[in-house]
């Protein structure tokens, strides 16, 4: 599963709008949209926040986008 699919799926499972997720991780709604469209990926600091908000480990998100530990 690609990063865009994981973020979209988890966001929907939690019932969050793009705007709500954006506010929770201190980015714009457009940034979330770009992640979910596969145009960009979140940076490492944002991944840490996403892992908390989406209730998944940072390793899960990092593995999905191919970040080496």
N, C-alpha and C positions, 0 to 999 in steps of 0.2 A: 504494500500500500504506500502511495506517495505521501509526502508531507502535507500537500494540499488536502488530500482526502482525510487524513488523520485529524487535522485541525478542524475541518468542516464537520466531520462526524462527531468528534468530542464536543464541539460547541453546540451542535444540535441536540445531542444527548442531554446536555445540561440545560437546554432551553434558553441559551444566551443568544442575543442578537449580535451582529458584528459590532455594533456600537458599544454594547455592554462589555464584550470581550476586549475591545480596544481600550476602553476606559480602565479596565482592570489591569492591563499590562502597559498602560501609558503610551499608547500609539494612536494613530488616527484610524478611523473606520476604513479608510482607503488602504492602509497598510494591511489590515486583516483581509480585505478583499483581494489584494495582490497575492497574499500567501495562499488563499483558497483557490485562486485562479492559476497558481503555479508560476506567477511572474517573478516572485522573489521568495526568499525564506527568512525567517526571523534570525536576528543575531543571537549570540550566546547569552547575553544578559536577558533578552526578551524570552529566550527559551526557558530560562530559570523561572521567570514569572509565569509563563504559560504552563509549565509543569505543575505549579501550585494551583493555578486557577482551574486547569482542566483535570486535576487529580490523577496525574500520571507522573512517573519518574522522569527526571531529566534524561536518564539513559534511554528511556523509550523514545523520547522525542529526538535525542541526538542520534540514535541509531537509525531512525527513520530517515533523517536528512544526510546521514553519512558522515557525521562529525567523528573524528578519531579521538579517542580518549588518551 
